[in-house]
Amino acid sequence: MLSLSVAWAGSPPAQKLPSALLAYPLVQVGGDQDTRIEIVNLSSDPQTIECFYVSGCGEVGFMLFLTPYQPAAWLASAGSNDWQTGTAVPPFFGTGEMRCGVQPPLPELTYHNTIQGRATVFTASTGKTISYGAVGFQRLSPGDFTGTYNLDGRTYAQCPDKLHFDVLTDQPTSSSEMVLVPCAEDLRTQVPTSVTVQFLMYNEFEQPFSTSMTVTCFDQRPLAEISNALTRAIAGTDTAHIVARGVGGPLLGLVVDETSFQSVTGTAGNEPSFDGGRSATVLFP
Protein backbone atom coordinates (compact mmCIF):
# COMPACT_ATOMS: atom_id res chain seq x y z
CA MET A 1 0.00 0.00 0.00
CA LEU A 2 1.45 3.39 -0.95
CA SER A 3 2.19 5.62 2.03
CA LEU A 4 2.18 9.41 1.80
CA SER A 5 2.38 10.23 5.48
CA VAL A 6 3.32 13.84 6.18
CA ALA A 7 5.39 14.55 9.27
CA TRP A 8 6.66 17.79 10.73
CA ALA A 9 8.07 20.60 8.61
CA GLY A 10 11.54 19.23 8.07
CA SER A 11 14.61 19.72 5.94
CA PRO A 12 15.00 19.09 2.21
CA PRO A 13 17.39 16.37 1.03
CA ALA A 14 21.00 17.53 1.05
CA GLN A 15 22.55 17.33 -2.42
CA LYS A 16 26.07 16.67 -3.77
CA LEU A 17 26.59 13.98 -1.11
CA PRO A 18 26.90 10.19 -1.44
CA SER A 19 23.33 8.90 -1.23
CA ALA A 20 21.31 5.70 -0.87
CA LEU A 21 18.52 6.54 -3.34
CA LEU A 22 18.69 8.53 -6.58
CA ALA A 23 15.84 10.01 -8.63
CA TYR A 24 16.32 11.02 -12.26
CA PRO A 25 13.17 13.00 -13.15
CA LEU A 26 13.68 13.02 -16.94
CA VAL A 27 14.81 10.29 -19.34
CA GLN A 28 13.94 10.75 -23.03
CA VAL A 29 14.60 8.55 -26.06
CA GLY A 30 12.98 8.94 -29.48
CA GLY A 31 13.92 9.99 -33.00
CA ASP A 32 17.41 11.47 -32.71
CA GLN A 33 16.97 12.23 -29.01
CA ASP A 34 18.73 10.14 -26.37
CA THR A 35 19.79 10.29 -22.71
CA ARG A 36 23.23 9.58 -21.30
CA ILE A 37 22.89 8.27 -17.74
CA GLU A 38 25.76 8.32 -15.27
CA ILE A 39 26.10 6.77 -11.84
CA VAL A 40 29.22 6.42 -9.70
CA ASN A 41 30.13 4.29 -6.71
CA LEU A 42 31.92 6.63 -4.31
CA SER A 43 32.84 3.91 -1.81
CA SER A 44 35.77 1.51 -1.48
CA ASP A 45 33.39 -1.47 -1.50
CA PRO A 46 31.56 -3.21 -4.36
CA GLN A 47 27.96 -2.04 -4.64
CA THR A 48 24.73 -3.62 -5.84
CA ILE A 49 22.33 -1.02 -7.25
CA GLU A 50 18.71 -1.72 -8.18
CA CYS A 51 17.22 0.63 -10.78
CA PHE A 52 13.84 1.15 -12.42
CA TYR A 53 12.85 2.99 -15.56
CA VAL A 54 9.32 4.36 -15.04
CA SER A 55 7.18 5.31 -18.03
CA GLY A 56 3.42 5.60 -18.28
CA CYS A 57 3.12 4.54 -14.61
CA GLY A 58 4.78 1.19 -15.47
CA GLU A 59 8.31 0.13 -14.55
CA VAL A 60 11.17 -1.97 -15.89
CA GLY A 61 13.81 -3.02 -13.36
CA PHE A 62 17.48 -3.95 -13.69
CA MET A 63 20.61 -4.36 -11.57
CA LEU A 64 23.98 -2.62 -11.60
CA PHE A 65 27.02 -4.22 -10.00
CA LEU A 66 29.75 -1.65 -9.43
CA THR A 67 33.32 -2.28 -8.33
CA PRO A 68 34.94 0.10 -5.77
CA TYR A 69 34.95 3.72 -7.00
CA GLN A 70 33.56 2.63 -10.39
CA PRO A 71 31.72 5.13 -12.60
CA ALA A 72 29.16 3.69 -15.01
CA ALA A 73 27.49 5.38 -17.98
CA TRP A 74 25.24 4.28 -20.81
CA LEU A 75 22.89 5.59 -23.48
CA ALA A 76 19.30 4.87 -22.52
CA SER A 77 18.50 3.83 -26.10
CA ALA A 78 21.22 1.15 -26.12
CA GLY A 79 21.44 -0.01 -22.51
CA SER A 80 24.57 -1.71 -21.25
CA ASN A 81 25.93 -5.22 -20.83
CA ASP A 82 29.03 -5.85 -18.73
CA TRP A 83 29.76 -9.58 -18.62
CA GLN A 84 32.57 -9.07 -16.10
CA THR A 85 30.30 -7.63 -13.40
CA GLY A 86 26.95 -9.07 -14.49
CA THR A 87 25.38 -5.67 -15.12
CA ALA A 88 22.66 -5.80 -17.78
CA VAL A 89 20.78 -2.56 -18.49
CA PRO A 90 17.86 -2.87 -20.94
CA PRO A 91 17.24 -0.24 -23.62
CA PHE A 92 14.62 2.42 -22.91
CA PHE A 93 12.33 4.20 -25.37
CA GLY A 94 9.89 7.05 -24.78
CA THR A 95 9.76 9.57 -21.94
CA GLY A 96 9.85 8.90 -18.22
CA GLU A 97 12.05 8.88 -15.14
CA MET A 98 14.43 6.55 -13.31
CA ARG A 99 15.02 5.59 -9.67
CA CYS A 100 18.12 3.78 -8.37
CA GLY A 101 18.75 2.49 -4.84
CA VAL A 102 21.66 0.87 -3.02
CA GLN A 103 21.26 -2.68 -1.70
CA PRO A 104 23.80 -2.50 1.14
CA PRO A 105 25.48 -5.69 2.39
CA LEU A 106 25.62 -4.40 5.98
CA PRO A 107 23.42 -2.04 8.06
CA GLU A 108 26.03 0.65 8.76
CA LEU A 109 25.45 4.01 7.08
CA THR A 110 28.71 3.85 5.15
CA TYR A 111 27.29 0.91 3.17
CA HIS A 112 24.03 2.76 2.37
CA ASN A 113 25.28 6.17 1.25
CA THR A 114 27.56 5.40 -1.68
CA ILE A 115 26.23 6.73 -5.01
CA GLN A 116 25.77 9.89 -7.06
CA GLY A 117 24.27 10.34 -10.52
CA ARG A 118 23.76 12.64 -13.46
CA ALA A 119 21.87 12.58 -16.77
CA THR A 120 22.13 14.47 -20.05
CA VAL A 121 19.28 14.48 -22.56
CA PHE A 122 20.51 15.48 -26.02
CA THR A 123 19.21 15.89 -29.55
CA ALA A 124 21.77 14.85 -32.15
CA SER A 125 20.48 16.95 -35.05
CA THR A 126 20.39 20.26 -33.15
CA GLY A 127 22.99 19.80 -30.44
CA LYS A 128 20.47 20.80 -27.76
CA THR A 129 21.30 19.35 -24.34
CA ILE A 130 19.55 19.16 -20.96
CA SER A 131 21.95 18.17 -18.20
CA TYR A 132 21.04 17.79 -14.53
CA GLY A 133 22.09 16.05 -11.33
CA ALA A 134 20.01 13.19 -9.94
CA VAL A 135 18.22 14.02 -6.68
CA GLY A 136 19.95 12.13 -3.86
CA PHE A 137 18.37 10.87 -0.64
CA GLN A 138 20.72 9.84 2.15
CA ARG A 139 20.10 7.09 4.67
CA LEU A 140 20.08 8.76 8.12
CA SER A 141 19.98 5.83 10.55
CA PRO A 142 21.66 2.40 10.42
CA GLY A 143 19.56 -0.61 9.50
CA ASP A 144 18.98 -3.40 7.03
CA PHE A 145 17.70 -2.66 3.55
CA THR A 146 14.06 -3.76 3.12
CA GLY A 147 13.08 -2.28 -0.24
CA THR A 148 11.04 0.40 1.54
CA TYR A 149 12.49 3.90 1.49
CA ASN A 150 10.83 5.80 4.33
CA LEU A 151 11.70 9.35 3.36
CA ASP A 152 10.66 10.60 6.76
CA GLY A 153 13.68 12.60 7.94
CA ARG A 154 14.65 9.83 10.36
CA THR A 155 15.32 6.70 8.31
CA TYR A 156 16.04 8.52 5.04
CA ALA A 157 16.14 12.20 4.12
CA GLN A 158 12.76 13.75 3.38
CA CYS A 159 11.49 14.91 0.01
CA PRO A 160 11.50 18.68 -0.62
CA ASP A 161 8.34 20.46 0.48
CA LYS A 162 8.58 23.19 -2.17
CA LEU A 163 10.46 23.52 -5.44
CA HIS A 164 11.75 26.99 -6.35
CA PHE A 165 12.56 27.75 -9.99
CA ASP A 166 13.93 30.89 -11.63
CA VAL A 167 12.84 30.50 -15.25
CA LEU A 168 12.75 32.21 -18.61
CA THR A 169 9.18 33.13 -19.51
CA ASP A 170 7.74 31.77 -22.76
CA GLN A 171 8.35 34.11 -25.69
CA PRO A 172 7.48 33.99 -29.41
CA THR A 173 10.92 32.59 -30.27
CA SER A 174 11.37 30.14 -27.38
CA SER A 175 9.34 27.95 -25.04
CA SER A 176 10.52 26.46 -21.75
CA GLU A 177 9.08 23.28 -20.22
CA MET A 178 8.51 21.97 -16.70
CA VAL A 179 8.90 18.32 -15.69
CA LEU A 180 7.23 17.14 -12.48
CA VAL A 181 6.99 13.70 -10.83
CA PRO A 182 5.59 12.65 -7.44
CA CYS A 183 8.38 12.04 -4.93
CA ALA A 184 6.47 9.03 -3.58
CA GLU A 185 6.34 5.95 -5.78
CA ASP A 186 4.96 2.42 -5.46
CA LEU A 187 7.03 0.22 -7.78
CA ARG A 188 5.72 -2.97 -6.18
CA THR A 189 2.13 -2.71 -7.35
CA GLN A 190 2.64 0.08 -9.93
CA VAL A 191 -0.36 1.94 -8.52
CA PRO A 192 -0.38 5.40 -10.15
CA THR A 193 0.40 8.32 -7.85
CA SER A 194 -1.50 11.58 -8.46
CA VAL A 195 -0.59 14.89 -6.84
CA THR A 196 -2.33 18.25 -7.16
CA VAL A 197 0.29 20.96 -7.69
CA GLN A 198 -0.16 24.52 -6.48
CA PHE A 199 1.94 27.15 -8.24
CA LEU A 200 2.79 30.60 -6.93
CA MET A 201 4.53 32.71 -9.57
CA TYR A 202 6.20 36.12 -9.45
CA ASN A 203 7.40 38.30 -12.30
CA GLU A 204 10.41 40.61 -11.99
CA PHE A 205 8.19 43.27 -10.38
CA GLU A 206 7.21 40.72 -7.67
CA GLN A 207 3.61 40.70 -8.86
CA PRO A 208 2.06 37.35 -7.80
CA PHE A 209 0.09 34.91 -9.94
CA SER A 210 -1.25 31.49 -8.96
CA THR A 211 -2.68 28.37 -10.55
CA SER A 212 -2.91 24.61 -9.99
CA MET A 213 -2.94 21.34 -11.92
CA THR A 214 -2.72 17.58 -11.32
CA VAL A 215 0.30 15.38 -11.98
CA THR A 216 -0.19 11.61 -12.35
CA CYS A 217 3.07 9.63 -12.43
CA PHE A 218 4.85 12.07 -14.76
CA ASP A 219 4.13 15.41 -16.39
CA GLN A 220 6.05 17.45 -18.95
CA ARG A 221 4.53 20.54 -20.54
CA PRO A 222 5.43 24.06 -21.73
CA LEU A 223 5.23 26.79 -19.10
CA ALA A 224 2.52 28.54 -21.13
CA GLU A 225 0.29 25.46 -20.68
CA ILE A 226 0.65 25.73 -16.91
CA SER A 227 -0.35 29.41 -16.91
CA ASN A 228 -0.33 32.25 -19.42
CA ALA A 229 1.20 34.26 -16.57
CA LEU A 230 4.42 32.45 -17.51
CA THR A 231 4.49 34.05 -20.95
CA ARG A 232 6.38 37.27 -21.67
CA ALA A 233 3.17 38.85 -22.99
CA ILE A 234 1.31 38.43 -19.66
CA ALA A 235 4.13 38.47 -17.10
CA GLY A 236 5.65 41.53 -18.72
CA THR A 237 9.17 40.33 -17.87
CA ASP A 238 11.75 37.96 -19.36
CA THR A 239 12.07 35.87 -16.19
CA ALA A 240 9.81 34.63 -13.42
CA HIS A 241 10.11 32.87 -10.08
CA ILE A 242 7.94 29.77 -9.58
CA VAL A 243 7.17 28.02 -6.30
CA ALA A 244 5.65 24.56 -6.87
CA ARG A 245 4.14 22.58 -3.98
CA GLY A 246 2.23 19.32 -4.09
CA VAL A 247 -1.03 18.91 -2.19
CA GLY A 248 -1.25 15.41 -0.73
CA GLY A 249 2.37 14.61 -1.49
CA PRO A 250 5.72 16.21 -2.35
CA LEU A 251 7.22 16.55 -5.83
CA LEU A 252 10.49 16.38 -7.73
CA GLY A 253 11.09 18.29 -10.91
CA LEU A 254 13.15 20.09 -13.49
CA VAL A 255 12.69 22.98 -15.89
CA VAL A 256 14.06 22.88 -19.43
CA ASP A 257 14.89 26.47 -20.34
CA GLU A 258 14.90 27.31 -24.04
CA THR A 259 16.34 30.53 -25.39
CA SER A 260 17.26 31.98 -28.77
CA PHE A 261 20.55 33.72 -29.53
CA GLN A 262 20.78 35.16 -33.04
CA SER A 263 19.60 32.28 -35.25
CA VAL A 264 20.34 29.48 -32.77
CA THR A 265 17.96 28.10 -30.13
CA GLY A 266 19.50 26.34 -27.15
CA THR A 267 18.28 24.46 -24.11
CA ALA A 268 19.56 23.94 -20.57
CA GLY A 269 18.54 21.94 -17.54
CA ASN A 270 17.28 24.23 -14.77
CA GLU A 271 17.32 22.47 -11.39
CA PRO A 272 15.16 23.80 -8.54
CA SER A 273 16.28 24.85 -5.11
CA PHE A 274 14.59 22.97 -2.27
CA ASP A 275 12.59 24.53 0.54
CA GLY A 276 11.61 22.53 3.62
CA GLY A 277 10.97 18.80 3.87
CA ARG A 278 7.96 16.48 3.68
CA SER A 279 7.66 12.75 4.21
CA ALA A 280 6.84 10.18 1.55
CA THR A 281 7.57 6.53 0.79
CA VAL A 282 9.20 4.88 -2.21
CA LEU A 283 8.57 1.12 -2.47
CA PHE A 284 10.92 -1.14 -4.44
CA PRO A 285 9.82 -4.70 -5.30
Secondary structure, 3 states (H helix, E strand, C coil): CCCCCCCCCECCCCCCCCECEEEEEEEEEECCEEEEEEEEECCCCCEEEEEEEEECCEEEEEEEEECCCCEEEEECCCCEEECCCCEEECCCCEEEEEEEEECCCCCCHHHHCCEEEEEEEEECCCCCEEEEECEEECECCCCCCCCEEEECCCCECCEEEEEEEEEECEECCECCEEEEEECCEECCCCCCCEEEEEEEEEECCCCEEEEEEEEECCEEEEHHHHCHHHEHHHHCCCEEEEEEEEECCCEEEEEEEEEEECCEEEEEEECCEEEEEECEEEECC
